[in-house]
Amino acid sequence: MADPAEGKIVAIFNTNPEVLDLVREALQDAGHATVVAHVDDLKRGRIDMVEFVEQHHPDVIVYDVAELLCKPYDLEQIVQSVNRALATQIAPAKTA
């Protein structure tokens, strides 16, 4: 069976740069390609969410994980949740 993460992109948005790095590293260690942005950059208009999504085409978005959820077992749960989301995605309809 093909790896559901293969060729998939996970976008991570967070308010805390340390949490952003922890989640990014955990997902990359699990074989996921990642793109990241700080929530503050979204709020202040330095990053446009629509442009970011159109540029990177993420398959899954992880948004604002609490700092309390960055213990190793919590990071593993985040990775498992992303894997489940990727495994259950429905292919987009083809347009004519």
N, C-alpha and C positions, 0 to 999 in steps of 0.2 A: 504494500500500500504506500502511496506517495506521502511524503511529509506535508501536512497541511500548512506548515510555516514556510515552505520553500517558495521563494519569490514573493513573499508577502511583506508588507510594510506596516509597522505599528507606529502611530503617532502618539507621543506622550506630551501632555500639557500638565504643568504643575506650578504651584506658587513658590515652592521651596527648591532652590537649586540643588541642594544635597539630595533631597528625595528624588528629584528629576534624574540625577546621575545614578543613584542606586537602582531605580526602576529600569533605566536605560541599560545599565550593565547587566542586570539580571536577565532582561529580555535578549540582549545580544549574546550572553553566555548560553542561552537556550536556542540560539540559532536564528533569531529574528533580526531583520533589518529594522532600524529605528530612525525616526526623525523626532526632534524635540523642540519645544517652545515654552517660554515662561508665560504663565497666565497674566502676569503684570503687563507683558508686552502686548497681549491681546486687549486688555482693558484700556491701555493708554494709546492704542491705535498704531503701535509700531509694527505690529503684525496683523494682517487681515486674515481672519479665519478662512474665508472662502478662497482667497488666493493661495493660502498655505495648503489647503486640501487639494485644490486644483493642480498645484505644482507637484505635490508629493504623492497624491493618490493613495492615501493610507487605506489598508483593509480593515484595520481596527484602530479605535482611538481610546487611549487610557487618559482620563481627565482627573486631575487634582487628587492624587492619592494622599491621604493623611500621613503625617510624619510618624504617627503611632503604628502605622501598618508597614513599617520597613524593617522588621525583624526578618531574619533569613526565612523562617517558615511563612511569613506573610508574603514576602517576595515570591516564594514558590507558588503560593496561591494565586498571585497576580499572573505569573507565567502560565499556570494551568488554566486560568480563566481566559487568557488570550488564546491559548491553544484550542480550547473548546469553541470560542467564538469563530476562529478561523476554520475549524473542522465543520461547523454547522452553517457556514455562509451559503447563501443561495447565489448561484451565478447570475449576473445581471442579464436582463433580456437584451437580445440583439436587436438593433434598430435597422430598418431598411435603408 
